[in-house]
Amino acid sequence: MAQTISRRELIDLIEARIKKHGTQRAAAKSMRISQAALSDILHGRRSCGPKVLRALGYEEETTYRKINA
């Protein structure tokens, strides 16, 4: 079964990568995105795209749930 991860957990993984690489710029380079894009993700202005998810070992999966209306 696939493991799910929250946005907060993704941000934690990104922050760990920044810590490992020393700077946002170096972490962004390791994920093959711009530093500006990484900053936007960290500040909630952009969602994690396929490149970032892949770099973190994840992929996006969309699910739908019925709400009680």
PLY file of the C-alpha trace (Angstrom):
ply
format ascii 1.0
element vertex 69
property float x
property float y
property float z
element edge 68
property int vertex1
property int vertex2
end_header
0.00 0.00 0.00
1.24 3.49 -0.86
2.41 5.73 1.96
0.65 9.10 2.14
2.31 12.25 3.37
0.94 15.61 4.41
2.04 18.98 3.08
3.67 19.68 6.47
5.66 16.46 6.19
6.78 17.43 2.67
7.94 20.80 3.99
9.82 19.01 6.78
11.58 16.84 4.16
12.48 19.92 2.12
13.80 21.70 5.22
15.91 18.63 6.03
17.32 18.74 2.51
18.16 22.43 2.94
19.93 21.63 6.20
21.85 18.78 4.50
22.95 20.99 1.58
23.55 24.12 3.66
21.52 26.61 1.62
18.19 26.88 -0.17
20.09 27.47 -3.40
22.08 24.23 -3.06
18.97 22.26 -2.04
17.04 23.68 -5.00
19.87 22.72 -7.34
19.80 19.16 -6.00
16.08 19.03 -6.83
16.64 20.68 -10.23
14.39 23.65 -9.48
15.10 27.33 -8.96
15.74 28.80 -5.54
12.75 31.10 -6.13
10.49 28.09 -6.76
11.76 26.42 -3.59
11.11 29.59 -1.59
7.58 29.79 -3.02
6.92 26.18 -1.94
8.20 26.86 1.57
6.01 29.97 1.89
2.87 28.29 0.54
2.75 30.29 -2.69
3.30 27.19 -4.84
2.59 23.50 -4.43
5.20 20.78 -4.81
5.43 19.80 -8.45
6.49 16.46 -9.91
10.22 17.33 -9.89
10.23 18.16 -6.20
8.10 15.18 -5.27
10.33 12.85 -7.29
13.45 14.32 -5.67
11.91 13.54 -2.27
10.91 10.02 -3.34
7.18 10.66 -3.77
4.64 11.09 -6.53
1.26 12.75 -6.54
-1.88 10.64 -6.35
-5.33 12.18 -6.43
-8.15 10.62 -4.43
-11.76 11.62 -3.92
-13.97 11.13 -0.88
-17.72 11.38 -0.62
-18.85 14.00 1.86
-22.02 13.71 3.88
-24.23 16.45 2.52
0 1
1 2
2 3
3 4
4 5
5 6
6 7
7 8
8 9
9 10
10 11
11 12
12 13
13 14
14 15
15 16
16 17
17 18
18 19
19 20
20 21
21 22
22 23
23 24
24 25
25 26
26 27
27 28
28 29
29 30
30 31
31 32
32 33
33 34
34 35
35 36
36 37
37 38
38 39
39 40
40 41
41 42
42 43
43 44
44 45
45 46
46 47
47 48
48 49
49 50
50 51
51 52
52 53
53 54
54 55
55 56
56 57
57 58
58 59
59 60
60 61
61 62
62 63
63 64
64 65
65 66
66 67
67 68
